[in-house]
Amino acid sequence: MKLLQFDNISTGESKSGFIDRGQVQVFPTGTMIIDLVVEADRSGSSLESIAAELTTADGPSFDDLVNRRSDLELAIPLRIPEAWGAGVTYRKSAEFRDEDLDNPTSMYNQVYLGERPELFYKGDHRHAVGPGAAISIRADSSFTAPEPELAFVMDSNGRALAYGLCNDNSAWDIERENALYLPQSKVFYGCLSLGPVLVTADEIPDPRDGQLTATIIRNGRSIFEESVDLSLIRREFSELAGYLTRNNPVYPGAVLTTGTGIIVTEDCALADGDIVEMYHPVIGTLSNPVKKLTDSDRG
């Protein structure tokens, strides 16, 4: 089941539902995806079974939402209570980051090979945007790059309920300056995008099966495109969730990104006005324009 949320620009009203043969079936007014997630956490049921029990009404076509043919537009599919990132889950990511060090210590390769994964806080709904909304470049960053990733929404026990595409947008120059600056590299307004929909776990039985593609478009022309096989992720998603929830209470609906194997080099650093697109054959395409922030921007 493909779950989504959309906004009415004229009224400010938000609604949610699922896609059925290209048409959106809308849940009762006031019911949002986070409500379904909380119920799945409480009951132990699957997200799709809870959604299937709700009454629905015919809504817009998904294509109309994506292309904004009315006052309705696709929104972030979940009001994220907290987001976390898993780093260095691909060997390519470890090797590239170790090359950045003036005195290489293989710090990132040690994480890649180690028992304990790298996990970091990525923000919440205040920092995140949905399809069509702008991801950001920090005012004090000259090398911000998208990190295209598969993400999953979990319950409070770490059970994967649904999957979405995620951009772990990061200020790489700040992390390069000093690894202790990682929080500033990772957490700022527009540092995370999620969407375009959430696909329930029953439709993606093996999340590491398949391929993810990322493209950066500048002035109507692709300046970067690369794909990665998700099978190259070293760790099981249940392992990542297990470490995240160990002695650490998380909210139902917490989002965990699973690392990137697509490395955008400095010559393709994001610029104001770029468009970043991510594609997964089941989840679809997540597209976001890019905005350079000023010192006074707070989101």
Backbone as CSV, one residue per row, in Angstrom:
resi,resn,N_x,N_y,N_z,CA_x,CA_y,CA_z,C_x,C_y,C_z
1,MET,0.841,-1.193,0.000,0.000,0.000,0.000,0.879,1.248,0.000
2,LYS,0.529,2.203,-0.859,1.279,3.455,-0.945,0.485,4.550,-0.239
3,LEU,1.003,4.990,0.889,0.351,5.995,1.711,0.899,7.374,1.395
4,LEU,0.032,8.380,1.484,0.480,9.742,1.175,-0.333,10.759,1.950
5,GLN,0.157,11.985,1.922,-0.575,13.132,2.448,-0.548,14.245,1.415
6,PHE,-1.600,15.077,1.443,-1.630,16.202,0.515,-2.299,17.383,1.184
7,ASP,-1.981,18.566,0.686,-2.482,19.821,1.257,-3.398,20.520,0.264
8,ASN,-4.399,21.212,0.795,-5.218,22.120,0.004,-4.658,23.520,0.226
9,ILE,-4.052,24.095,-0.790,-3.387,25.383,-0.658,-4.382,26.490,-0.341
10,SER,-5.585,26.382,-0.857,-6.593,27.428,-0.641,-7.117,27.446,0.785
11,THR,-7.358,26.258,1.360,-7.985,26.179,2.674,-7.000,25.899,3.796
12,GLY,-5.791,25.404,3.439,-4.815,25.039,4.457,-5.079,23.680,5.076
13,GLU,-6.067,22.967,4.567,-6.425,21.659,5.105,-5.478,20.581,4.581
14,SER,-5.127,19.632,5.435,-4.293,18.497,5.043,-5.097,17.214,5.167
15,LYS,-4.879,16.307,4.221,-5.553,15.011,4.245,-4.562,13.912,3.897
16,SER,-4.972,12.683,4.167,-4.120,11.539,3.860,-4.945,10.447,3.211
17,GLY,-4.248,9.469,2.657,-4.931,8.366,2.011,-3.947,7.399,1.400
18,PHE,-4.437,6.582,0.467,-3.560,5.644,-0.233,-3.924,5.626,-1.711
19,ILE,-3.011,5.128,-2.519,-3.202,5.114,-3.968,-3.806,3.782,-4.394
20,ASP,-4.877,3.847,-5.135,-5.521,2.658,-5.686,-5.704,2.867,-7.179
21,ARG,-4.887,2.183,-7.970,-4.934,2.271,-9.440,-4.877,3.725,-9.912
22,GLY,-3.958,4.464,-9.319,-3.716,5.833,-9.744,-4.601,6.869,-9.089
23,GLN,-5.637,6.412,-8.364,-6.565,7.325,-7.702,-6.300,7.312,-6.198
24,VAL,-6.398,8.463,-5.571,-6.204,8.538,-4.129,-7.513,8.240,-3.412
25,GLN,-7.459,7.283,-2.503,-8.571,7.004,-1.610,-8.296,7.734,-0.303
26,VAL,-9.154,8.694,0.036,-8.889,9.631,1.122,-9.477,9.116,2.437
27,PHE,-8.662,9.143,3.481,-9.115,8.757,4.815,-10.020,9.849,5.409
28,PRO,-10.771,9.523,6.451,-11.645,10.537,7.074,-10.869,11.785,7.484
29,THR,-11.511,12.924,7.393,-10.889,14.201,7.750,-10.304,14.135,9.152
30,GLY,-9.082,14.598,9.278,-8.407,14.600,10.574,-7.539,13.394,10.822
31,THR,-7.647,12.378,9.969,-6.817,11.183,10.112,-5.555,11.340,9.280
32,MET,-4.397,11.371,9.936,-3.127,11.517,9.247,-2.304,10.241,9.411
33,ILE,-1.262,10.107,8.626,-0.466,8.873,8.633,0.132,8.613,10.012
34,ILE,0.531,9.660,10.721,1.107,9.453,12.054,0.088,8.795,12.986
35,ASP,-1.201,9.052,12.769,-2.238,8.419,13.590,-2.268,6.908,13.354
36,LEU,-2.083,6.511,12.097,-2.047,5.088,11.770,-0.806,4.436,12.380
37,VAL,0.299,5.154,12.332,1.558,4.635,12.891,1.425,4.424,14.403
38,VAL,0.839,5.390,15.087,0.648,5.275,16.535,-0.234,4.080,16.869
39,GLU,-1.286,3.851,16.076,-2.160,2.703,16.312,-1.430,1.393,16.027
40,ALA,-0.602,1.363,14.982,0.189,0.167,14.684,1.149,-0.129,15.823
41,ASP,1.708,0.921,16.412,2.609,0.745,17.554,1.848,0.198,18.756
42,ARG,0.678,0.723,18.999,-0.108,0.297,20.161,-0.585,-1.133,20.040
43,SER,-1.061,-1.491,18.850,-1.710,-2.787,18.651,-0.773,-3.886,18.181
44,GLY,0.367,-3.500,17.620,1.256,-4.499,17.021,0.818,-4.931,15.638
45,SER,-0.217,-4.295,15.097,-0.714,-4.634,13.761,0.153,-3.999,12.688
46,SER,-0.049,-4.439,11.464,0.662,-3.838,10.341,0.001,-2.531,9.963
47,LEU,0.781,-1.660,9.342,0.252,-0.362,8.934,-0.833,-0.528,7.873
48,GLU,-0.619,-1.475,6.949,-1.585,-1.652,5.866,-2.917,-2.204,6.379
49,SER,-2.881,-3.063,7.404,-4.137,-3.610,7.929,-4.950,-2.526,8.637
50,ILE,-4.281,-1.624,9.310,-4.987,-0.521,9.977,-5.584,0.421,8.940
51,ALA,-4.811,0.719,7.896,-5.317,1.595,6.837,-6.523,0.970,6.135
52,ALA,-6.484,-0.350,5.950,-7.559,-1.033,5.226,-8.882,-1.002,5.991
53,GLU,-8.830,-0.788,7.290,-10.044,-0.767,8.097,-10.764,0.581,8.053
54,LEU,-10.102,1.598,7.547,-10.691,2.937,7.540,-11.653,3.112,6.363
55,THR,-12.692,3.876,6.571,-13.551,4.247,5.456,-12.816,5.277,4.586
56,THR,-13.093,5.262,3.309,-12.418,6.178,2.393,-13.413,6.806,1.424
57,ALA,-12.967,7.901,0.826,-13.741,8.559,-0.227,-12.821,8.818,-1.403
58,ASP,-13.395,8.872,-2.591,-12.590,9.147,-3.778,-11.953,10.528,-3.680
59,GLY,-10.671,10.590,-4.022,-9.951,11.849,-4.020,-9.347,12.126,-5.382
60,PRO,-8.339,12.981,-5.438,-7.716,13.329,-6.716,-6.882,12.183,-7.257
61,SER,-6.473,12.295,-8.492,-5.535,11.324,-9.027,-4.148,11.658,-8.497
62,PHE,-3.318,10.632,-8.368,-1.959,10.867,-7.892,-1.193,11.737,-8.876
63,ASP,-1.442,11.530,-10.148,-0.770,12.323,-11.176,-1.113,13.809,-11.050
64,ASP,-2.362,14.114,-10.749,-2.768,15.514,-10.562,-2.058,16.136,-9.360
65,LEU,-1.885,15.359,-8.294,-1.179,15.864,-7.122,0.283,16.171,-7.448
66,VAL,0.929,15.229,-8.115,2.347,15.394,-8.440,2.558,16.606,-9.327
67,ASN,1.665,16.811,-10.264,1.829,17.899,-11.235,1.086,19.174,-10.850
68,ARG,0.486,19.192,-9.653,-0.156,20.382,-9.099,-1.158,20.998,-10.081
69,ARG,-2.105,20.181,-10.523,-3.092,20.650,-11.498,-4.293,21.316,-10.841
70,SER,-4.253,21.473,-9.524,-5.348,22.145,-8.820,-4.762,22.800,-7.573
71,ASP,-5.612,23.132,-6.630,-5.147,23.710,-5.368,-4.574,22.651,-4.439
72,LEU,-4.607,21.406,-4.868,-4.090,20.313,-4.047,-2.657,19.993,-4.457
73,GLU,-1.795,19.744,-3.457,-0.423,19.372,-3.769,0.089,18.319,-2.797
74,LEU,0.929,17.444,-3.315,1.520,16.383,-2.530,2.369,16.978,-1.411
75,ALA,2.292,16.385,-0.219,3.025,16.886,0.947,3.919,15.784,1.502
76,ILE,4.733,16.122,2.467,5.536,15.108,3.140,4.586,14.059,3.719
77,PRO,4.864,12.771,3.538,3.873,11.748,3.902,3.764,11.466,5.397
78,LEU,4.591,12.113,6.212,4.555,11.859,7.649,5.062,13.090,8.391
79,ARG,4.355,13.483,9.440,4.878,14.528,10.329,5.896,13.856,11.247
80,ILE,7.164,14.003,10.935,8.226,13.208,11.543,8.449,13.630,12.997
81,PRO,8.251,12.704,13.949,8.514,13.061,15.348,10.004,13.129,15.658
82,GLU,10.802,12.308,14.998,12.257,12.350,15.106,12.845,11.563,13.939
83,ALA,13.983,12.034,13.455,14.674,11.355,12.358,16.105,11.082,12.773
84,TRP,16.601,9.930,12.357,17.964,9.504,12.652,18.620,9.034,11.368
85,GLY,19.926,9.135,11.329,20.673,8.666,10.170,21.638,7.561,10.553
86,ALA,21.834,6.632,9.648,22.879,5.615,9.779,23.945,5.932,8.742
87,GLY,25.177,6.087,9.198,26.246,6.467,8.283,27.174,5.322,7.958
88,VAL,27.887,5.454,6.860,28.967,4.555,6.459,28.489,3.108,6.395
89,THR,27.348,2.883,5.772,26.837,1.519,5.602,27.249,0.917,4.258
90,TYR,27.859,1.745,3.395,28.425,1.277,2.132,29.949,1.452,2.193
91,ARG,30.693,0.509,1.619,32.151,0.640,1.591,32.580,1.898,0.847
92,LYS,31.887,2.239,-0.233,32.267,3.410,-1.015,32.218,4.669,-0.160
93,SER,31.234,4.763,0.716,31.112,5.920,1.592,32.286,5.985,2.558
94,ALA,32.693,4.841,3.096,33.826,4.811,4.026,35.105,5.242,3.331
95,GLU,35.358,4.707,2.147,36.593,5.020,1.433,36.664,6.487,1.053
96,PHE,35.546,7.049,0.588,35.550,8.450,0.177,35.799,9.368,1.366
97,ARG,35.177,9.074,2.501,35.337,9.934,3.664,36.741,9.833,4.261
98,ASP,37.341,8.654,4.241,38.703,8.530,4.749,39.694,9.300,3.886
99,GLU,39.415,9.425,2.595,40.283,10.206,1.719,40.277,11.684,2.094
100,ASP,39.225,12.148,2.760,39.119,13.559,3.134,40.075,13.947,4.255
101,LEU,40.560,12.959,5.018,41.355,13.266,6.200,42.778,13.630,5.821
102,ASP,43.325,14.685,6.450,44.711,15.072,6.191,45.674,13.980,6.630
103,ASN,45.375,13.345,7.764,46.183,12.236,8.253,45.274,11.017,8.392
104,PRO,45.100,10.279,7.283,44.107,9.201,7.282,44.315,8.212,8.428
105,THR,43.253,7.942,9.128,43.284,6.964,10.215,42.291,5.831,9.956
106,SER,41.707,5.856,8.786,40.682,4.864,8.437,39.534,4.870,9.439
107,MET,39.242,6.066,9.979,38.184,6.186,10.984,36.855,5.676,10.447
108,TYR,36.521,6.062,9.231,35.223,5.676,8.682,35.204,4.201,8.299
109,ASN,36.344,3.684,7.830,36.398,2.264,7.501,36.244,1.414,8.762
110,GLN,36.763,1.915,9.889,36.589,1.203,11.150,35.109,1.116,11.506
111,VAL,34.368,2.187,11.230,32.927,2.155,11.487,32.245,1.179,10.535
112,TYR,32.651,1.215,9.275,32.047,0.319,8.280,32.209,-1.145,8.693
113,LEU,33.402,-1.497,9.171,33.704,-2.882,9.520,33.330,-3.222,10.964
114,GLY,33.126,-2.216,11.796,32.905,-2.457,13.215,31.560,-3.073,13.529
115,GLU,31.450,-3.543,14.753,30.195,-4.148,15.198,29.108,-3.098,15.365
116,ARG,29.504,-1.915,15.873,28.537,-0.866,16.174,28.404,0.084,14.986
117,PRO,27.189,0.354,14.511,27.028,1.290,13.391,27.135,2.741,13.855
118,GLU,27.370,3.640,12.900,27.278,5.064,13.179,25.815,5.472,13.100
119,LEU,25.329,6.109,14.159,23.962,6.619,14.198,24.004,8.062,14.672
120,PHE,23.221,8.920,14.050,23.221,10.327,14.425,21.816,10.893,14.288
121,TYR,21.549,11.908,15.086,20.255,12.584,15.044,20.181,13.453,13.792
122,LYS,19.025,13.465,13.156,18.859,14.189,11.889,17.768,15.255,11.961
123,GLY,17.110,15.402,13.122,16.091,16.432,13.247,14.694,15.861,13.401
124,ASP,13.694,16.683,13.110,12.295,16.266,13.202,11.493,17.021,12.142
125,HIS,10.183,17.137,12.353,9.322,17.759,11.341,9.710,19.209,11.054
126,ARG,10.392,19.863,11.986,10.804,21.255,11.762,11.921,21.362,10.734
127,HIS,12.679,20.301,10.561,13.828,20.318,9.660,13.532,19.653,8.315
128,ALA,12.405,18.950,8.229,12.128,18.084,7.078,11.144,18.713,6.105
129,VAL,11.291,18.355,4.835,10.375,18.808,3.789,9.914,17.610,2.970
130,GLY,8.863,17.834,2.194,8.311,16.779,1.368,8.591,17.002,-0.098
131,PRO,7.944,16.229,-0.963,8.161,16.355,-2.403,7.804,17.750,-2.911
132,GLY,8.679,18.295,-3.744,8.436,19.598,-4.342,8.858,20.775,-3.497
133,ALA,9.141,20.547,-2.211,9.598,21.619,-1.327,11.121,21.696,-1.355
134,ALA,11.650,22.847,-0.963,13.086,23.087,-1.113,13.900,22.471,0.012
135,ILE,14.921,21.699,-0.364,15.987,21.358,0.556,16.966,22.528,0.566
136,SER,17.857,22.563,1.552,18.620,23.791,1.769,20.129,23.581,1.748
137,ILE,20.806,24.681,1.469,22.252,24.797,1.663,22.448,25.753,2.828
138,ARG,23.164,25.316,3.851,23.437,26.212,4.973,24.131,27.478,4.483
139,ALA,23.860,28.573,5.186,24.483,29.847,4.819,25.996,29.787,4.931
140,ASP,26.513,28.941,5.850,27.954,28.860,6.078,28.593,27.644,5.424
141,SER,27.944,27.083,4.402,28.488,25.920,3.705,28.710,26.227,2.225
142,SER,29.850,25.796,1.709,30.134,25.928,0.278,30.130,24.570,-0.428
143,PHE,30.015,23.478,0.342,29.948,22.143,-0.263,28.876,21.334,0.458
144,THR,27.636,21.585,0.074,26.511,20.777,0.532,26.147,19.805,-0.581
145,ALA,25.894,18.564,-0.210,25.605,17.522,-1.201,24.434,16.672,-0.737
146,PRO,23.624,16.211,-1.683,22.557,15.275,-1.318,23.156,13.915,-0.990
147,GLU,22.521,13.224,-0.063,22.868,11.833,0.217,21.602,11.004,0.013
148,PRO,21.429,10.465,-1.179,20.210,9.718,-1.513,20.169,8.387,-0.762
149,GLU,19.075,8.142,-0.070,18.998,6.964,0.784,17.586,6.382,0.803
150,LEU,17.526,5.111,1.150,16.263,4.480,1.504,16.071,4.670,3.004
151,ALA,14.884,5.052,3.399,14.586,5.254,4.815,13.393,4.396,5.205
152,PHE,13.283,4.102,6.499,12.082,3.401,6.943,11.502,4.064,8.179
153,VAL,10.182,3.940,8.277,9.422,4.434,9.411,9.222,3.266,10.363
154,MET,9.517,3.491,11.645,9.455,2.388,12.603,8.462,2.671,13.723
155,ASP,8.121,1.609,14.430,7.371,1.803,15.660,8.361,1.969,16.804
156,SER,7.887,2.075,18.025,8.776,2.363,19.143,9.709,1.201,19.480
157,ASN,9.435,0.023,18.914,10.292,-1.139,19.131,11.292,-1.361,17.996
158,GLY,11.264,-0.488,16.997,12.191,-0.625,15.887,11.657,-1.441,14.729
159,ARG,10.395,-1.825,14.774,9.799,-2.594,13.670,9.560,-1.689,12.470
160,ALA,10.030,-2.114,11.306,9.844,-1.334,10.085,8.399,-1.442,9.627
161,LEU,7.730,-0.285,9.529,6.329,-0.245,9.116,6.169,0.127,7.651
162,ALA,7.057,0.980,7.142,6.943,1.469,5.767,8.280,2.058,5.344
163,TYR,8.430,2.210,4.014,9.675,2.714,3.440,9.398,3.935,2.571
164,GLY,10.372,4.828,2.519,10.281,5.997,1.651,11.664,6.375,1.156
165,LEU,11.709,7.240,0.168,12.973,7.798,-0.270,13.329,8.971,0.629
166,CYS,14.625,9.132,0.860,15.075,10.174,1.765,16.349,10.809,1.234
167,ASN,16.430,12.121,1.365,17.659,12.848,1.067,18.254,13.331,2.386
168,ASP,19.344,12.689,2.809,20.082,13.102,4.001,21.030,14.224,3.583
169,ASN,20.445,15.353,3.255,21.181,16.501,2.730,22.206,16.982,3.770
170,SER,23.487,17.107,3.382,24.541,17.322,4.369,25.573,18.333,3.899
171,ALA,26.064,19.133,4.858,27.135,20.096,4.587,28.474,19.385,4.768
172,TRP,28.967,18.834,3.683,30.159,18.010,3.756,31.394,18.806,4.164
173,ASP,31.479,20.064,3.772,32.670,20.847,4.127,32.764,21.058,5.630
174,ILE,31.637,21.159,6.304,31.661,21.352,7.756,32.129,20.078,8.451
175,GLU,31.655,18.924,7.990,32.127,17.659,8.563,33.609,17.437,8.265
176,ARG,34.049,17.815,7.070,35.461,17.667,6.711,36.370,18.494,7.618
177,GLU,35.886,19.672,8.001,36.706,20.551,8.828,37.045,19.885,10.155
178,ASN,36.062,19.193,10.728,36.284,18.479,11.984,35.109,17.530,12.170
179,ALA,35.397,16.246,12.414,34.328,15.258,12.557,33.392,15.581,13.716
180,LEU,33.874,16.361,14.703,33.023,16.738,15.828,31.972,17.768,15.429
181,TYR,32.088,18.312,14.225,31.077,19.245,13.719,29.931,18.523,13.019
182,LEU,29.893,17.195,13.145,28.874,16.405,12.446,27.452,16.916,12.683
183,PRO,27.040,17.262,13.934,25.660,17.743,14.108,25.343,18.971,13.269
184,GLN,26.302,19.890,13.128,26.057,21.082,12.318,26.048,20.747,10.826
185,SER,26.773,19.712,10.458,26.755,19.249,9.073,25.425,18.610,8.710
186,LYS,24.793,18.006,9.711,23.630,17.160,9.450,22.282,17.798,9.776
187,VAL,22.234,18.744,10.729,20.948,19.227,11.217,20.800,20.721,10.966
188,PHE,19.895,21.062,10.060,19.551,22.447,9.756,18.238,22.421,8.985
189,TYR,17.596,23.573,8.825,16.328,23.585,8.107,16.536,23.095,6.674
190,GLY,15.679,22.176,6.233,15.778,21.640,4.875,16.897,20.637,4.709
191,CYS,17.318,20.005,5.815,18.404,19.016,5.725,17.887,17.628,5.393
192,LEU,16.578,17.476,5.305,15.991,16.157,5.102,14.741,16.282,4.249
193,SER,14.645,15.456,3.224,13.381,15.343,2.489,12.934,13.891,2.513
194,LEU,11.630,13.686,2.504,11.056,12.344,2.597,9.862,12.254,1.663
195,GLY,9.759,11.124,0.952,8.605,10.932,0.077,8.951,10.047,-1.105
196,PRO,8.201,10.153,-2.198,6.974,10.946,-2.337,5.796,10.322,-1.594
197,VAL,5.941,9.008,-1.311,4.914,8.264,-0.580,5.642,7.371,0.420
198,LEU,4.881,6.734,1.288,5.403,5.664,2.133,4.802,4.353,1.648
199,VAL,5.659,3.390,1.367,5.202,2.086,0.893,5.269,1.105,2.054
200,THR,4.142,0.498,2.383,4.085,-0.387,3.546,4.990,-1.605,3.345
201,ALA,5.412,-2.169,4.477,6.449,-3.194,4.466,6.059,-4.436,3.670
202,ASP,4.769,-4.726,3.561,4.364,-5.923,2.821,4.690,-5.814,1.338
203,GLU,4.816,-4.587,0.807,5.119,-4.420,-0.616,6.614,-4.354,-0.891
204,ILE,7.424,-4.267,0.155,8.877,-4.285,-0.015,9.431,-5.311,0.976
205,PRO,9.256,-6.604,0.681,9.677,-7.635,1.636,11.184,-7.653,1.869
206,ASP,11.977,-7.297,0.857,13.430,-7.213,1.022,13.871,-5.819,0.608
207,PRO,14.037,-4.900,1.566,14.354,-3.520,1.210,15.727,-3.345,0.562
208,ARG,16.603,-4.343,0.712,17.935,-4.237,0.095,17.974,-4.871,-1.292
209,ASP,16.804,-5.165,-1.831,16.694,-5.673,-3.195,16.256,-4.523,-4.096
210,GLY,17.032,-4.230,-5.105,16.661,-3.152,-6.011,17.749,-2.106,-6.119
211,GLN,17.411,-1.020,-6.774,18.394,0.013,-7.089,17.808,1.387,-6.808
212,LEU,18.677,2.294,-6.446,18.287,3.679,-6.202,19.112,4.565,-7.127
213,THR,18.470,5.554,-7.746,19.138,6.459,-8.681,18.950,7.896,-8.222
214,ALA,20.012,8.697,-8.345,19.944,10.119,-7.983,20.457,10.971,-9.132
215,THR,19.813,12.111,-9.330,20.176,13.040,-10.400,20.170,14.462,-9.853
216,ILE,21.147,15.259,-10.250,21.155,16.689,-9.959,20.974,17.433,-11.276
217,ILE,19.963,18.288,-11.329,19.645,19.035,-12.548,19.933,20.516,-12.305
218,ARG,20.675,21.112,-13.227,21.013,22.537,-13.127,20.718,23.222,-14.454
219,ASN,19.875,24.229,-14.403,19.497,24.964,-15.619,18.971,24.016,-16.699
220,GLY,18.164,23.048,-16.263,17.532,22.128,-17.198,18.414,21.006,-17.704
221,ARG,19.634,20.897,-17.177,20.577,19.881,-17.664,21.104,19.055,-16.493
222,SER,21.198,17.757,-16.701,21.736,16.883,-15.662,23.246,17.087,-15.543
223,ILE,23.706,17.435,-14.331,25.152,17.570,-14.107,25.704,16.396,-13.308
224,PHE,24.791,15.552,-12.800,25.226,14.381,-12.037,24.119,13.345,-12.076
225,GLU,24.490,12.089,-12.316,23.540,10.985,-12.222,24.298,9.718,-11.862
226,GLU,23.780,9.013,-10.882,24.435,7.783,-10.449,23.410,6.861,-9.807
227,SER,23.640,5.571,-9.908,22.763,4.570,-9.302,23.578,3.668,-8.384
228,VAL,22.881,3.042,-7.439,23.547,2.117,-6.529,22.612,0.940,-6.247
229,ASP,23.194,-0.232,-6.124,22.434,-1.411,-5.729,22.279,-1.407,-4.215
230,LEU,21.051,-1.488,-3.751,20.796,-1.459,-2.316,21.352,-2.695,-1.612
231,SER,21.659,-3.741,-2.371,22.256,-4.942,-1.780,23.639,-4.668,-1.203
232,LEU,24.255,-3.535,-1.579,25.587,-3.197,-1.090,25.573,-2.624,0.323
233,ILE,24.378,-2.341,0.863,24.293,-1.924,2.260,24.744,-3.088,3.127
234,ARG,25.728,-2.835,3.974,26.355,-3.928,4.726,25.436,-4.480,5.810
235,ARG,24.656,-3.648,6.436,23.931,-4.056,7.635,22.445,-4.300,7.352
236,GLU,21.890,-5.285,8.057,20.445,-5.489,8.021,19.760,-4.291,8.669
237,PHE,18.598,-3.925,8.163,17.888,-2.784,8.729,17.459,-3.060,10.172
238,SER,17.156,-4.319,10.473,16.782,-4.671,11.850,17.959,-4.458,12.796
239,GLU,19.173,-4.644,12.309,20.361,-4.391,13.131,20.489,-2.900,13.434
240,LEU,20.300,-2.067,12.415,20.368,-0.616,12.628,19.311,-0.169,13.632
241,ALA,18.089,-0.667,13.463,17.004,-0.296,14.376,17.281,-0.807,15.786
242,GLY,17.894,-1.979,15.879,18.202,-2.545,17.192,19.183,-1.692,17.969
243,TYR,20.208,-1.191,17.282,21.159,-0.309,17.951,20.510,1.036,18.293
244,LEU,19.668,1.535,17.409,19.036,2.827,17.667,18.138,2.774,18.896
245,THR,17.409,1.691,19.067,16.431,1.596,20.157,17.027,1.005,21.434
246,ARG,18.305,0.658,21.415,18.939,0.094,22.606,19.099,1.181,23.670
247,ASN,18.390,1.036,24.762,18.418,2.023,25.857,18.067,3.432,25.394
248,ASN,17.384,3.538,24.254,17.043,4.842,23.685,15.588,4.824,23.242
249,PRO,14.683,5.375,24.026,13.269,5.373,23.615,13.055,6.263,22.404
250,VAL,12.360,5.722,21.407,12.041,6.507,20.214,10.525,6.592,20.073
251,TYR,10.086,7.653,19.427,8.657,7.839,19.196,8.165,6.901,18.089
252,PRO,6.921,6.437,18.172,6.318,5.784,17.010,6.348,6.757,15.825
253,GLY,6.821,6.281,14.684,6.942,7.152,13.527,8.340,7.694,13.325
254,ALA,9.272,7.297,14.189,10.661,7.695,13.987,11.127,7.209,12.621
255,VAL,11.902,8.048,11.943,12.433,7.721,10.617,13.925,7.442,10.747
256,LEU,14.379,6.347,10.142,15.797,6.017,10.128,16.266,5.896,8.684
257,THR,17.222,6.720,8.296,17.818,6.621,6.975,18.945,5.599,7.039
258,THR,19.239,4.949,5.932,20.085,3.748,5.984,21.436,3.906,5.304
259,GLY,21.858,5.141,5.033,23.183,5.362,4.460,23.143,5.519,2.953
260,THR,24.175,6.158,2.427,24.233,6.388,0.983,25.431,5.708,0.342
261,GLY,25.214,5.180,-0.840,26.296,4.634,-1.650,26.519,5.469,-2.899
262,ILE,25.851,6.629,-2.955,26.004,7.561,-4.076,26.750,8.782,-3.553
263,ILE,27.955,8.987,-4.040,28.819,10.048,-3.539,28.875,11.186,-4.559
264,VAL,28.369,12.341,-4.155,28.415,13.534,-5.001,29.708,14.286,-4.679
265,THR,30.567,14.441,-5.669,31.855,15.084,-5.452,31.717,16.605,-5.465
266,GLU,32.780,17.279,-5.016,32.706,18.715,-4.786,32.432,19.509,-6.056
267,ASP,32.846,18.992,-7.208,32.582,19.717,-8.450,31.100,19.744,-8.798
268,CYS,30.299,18.911,-8.116,28.845,18.916,-8.312,28.113,19.350,-7.046
269,ALA,28.802,20.101,-6.182,28.162,20.613,-4.970,26.875,21.356,-5.329
270,LEU,25.883,21.237,-4.464,24.593,21.856,-4.755,24.707,23.377,-4.839
271,ALA,23.896,23.948,-5.721,23.809,25.401,-5.888,22.351,25.812,-5.841
272,ASP,22.116,27.058,-5.457,20.769,27.597,-5.404,20.078,27.409,-6.759
273,GLY,18.869,26.853,-6.746,18.115,26.650,-7.979,18.247,25.273,-8.586
274,ASP,19.177,24.450,-8.078,19.290,23.074,-8.568,18.022,22.293,-8.235
275,ILE,17.865,21.152,-8.881,16.798,20.203,-8.549,17.448,18.850,-8.311
276,VAL,17.108,18.215,-7.189,17.610,16.884,-6.876,16.464,15.891,-7.036
277,GLU,16.702,14.853,-7.821,15.687,13.811,-8.015,16.246,12.461,-7.577
278,MET,15.414,11.712,-6.883,15.745,10.345,-6.481,14.665,9.410,-6.995
279,TYR,15.078,8.204,-7.414,14.109,7.265,-7.984,14.322,5.870,-7.424
280,HIS,13.209,5.223,-7.071,13.186,3.815,-6.655,12.027,3.169,-7.408
281,PRO,12.216,1.981,-7.983,11.175,1.414,-8.851,9.842,1.147,-8.170
282,VAL,9.806,0.985,-6.871,8.543,0.755,-6.167,8.020,2.047,-5.546
283,ILE,8.901,2.827,-4.944,8.480,4.024,-4.212,8.187,5.192,-5.144
284,GLY,8.923,5.288,-6.260,8.695,6.364,-7.212,9.808,7.388,-7.205
285,THR,9.467,8.643,-7.527,10.452,9.717,-7.664,10.206,10.805,-6.623
286,LEU,11.276,11.156,-5.901,11.248,12.271,-4.958,12.056,13.407,-5.568
287,SER,11.409,14.550,-5.781,12.060,15.689,-6.425,11.999,16.901,-5.510
288,ASN,13.141,17.569,-5.356,13.220,18.763,-4.507,14.102,19.824,-5.135
289,PRO,13.633,21.074,-5.207,14.512,22.178,-5.582,15.462,22.489,-4.425
290,VAL,16.474,23.288,-4.714,17.504,23.624,-3.733,17.488,25.125,-3.470
291,LYS,17.603,25.502,-2.180,17.632,26.909,-1.790,18.840,27.169,-0.904
292,LYS,19.576,28.223,-1.199,20.672,28.666,-0.345,20.108,29.537,0.769
293,LEU,20.373,29.173,2.018,19.864,29.920,3.157,20.728,31.153,3.434
294,THR,20.146,32.099,4.149,20.897,33.249,4.659,21.059,33.066,6.171
295,ASP,21.882,33.866,6.781,22.116,33.746,8.217,20.827,33.924,9.021
296,SER,19.884,34.676,8.487,18.654,34.972,9.245,17.559,33.935,9.027
297,ASP,17.731,33.015,8.081,16.691,32.019,7.799,16.577,31.037,8.959
298,ARG,15.361,30.805,9.401,15.093,29.827,10.463,14.091,28.769,10.003
299,GLY,13.798,28.780,8.707,12.842,27.823,8.204,11.461,28.432,8.032
